[in-house]
Amino acid sequence: MYQAGKLLVDELITAEIDQDGINDALDQFDRGAGIRSLVRY
């Protein structure tokens, strides 16, 4: 569905982080910000 353009996942992502930024992302999550982060490995 994503590849067909029927599932718009990209619009749901609020931030993209790498492994080094996981702790910062968790801090943001605790504050209620960046709740839809994508972790890139």
C-alpha positions in Angstrom: 0.0 0.0 0.0 2.9 2.4 0.8 4.5 1.8 -2.6 1.2 2.3 -4.3 0.8 5.7 -2.6 -2.2 4.6 -0.6 -0.5 4.6 2.8 1.1 8.0 3.4 3.6 7.1 6.1 6.1 9.9 5.3 3.6 12.5 6.4 3.3 10.9 9.8 7.0 11.1 10.7 7.9 14.1 12.9 11.7 13.5 13.0 14.4 11.2 11.7 17.2 10.3 14.1 20.2 8.0 14.1 21.3 5.7 16.8 23.4 8.4 18.5 20.3 10.5 18.9 18.1 7.9 20.6 18.5 9.3 24.1 17.6 12.8 22.9 14.5 11.4 21.1 13.4 9.6 24.3 13.7 12.9 26.2 11.6 14.6 23.6 9.1 11.8 23.8 8.8 12.2 27.6 8.1 15.9 27.0 5.4 15.1 24.5 7.3 16.2 21.5 8.6 14.2 18.5 6.3 11.3 19.3 6.5 9.9 15.8 10.3 9.6 15.3 11.9 7.3 12.8 15.2 5.7 14.0 17.6 5.0 11.2 20.1 2.2 11.8 
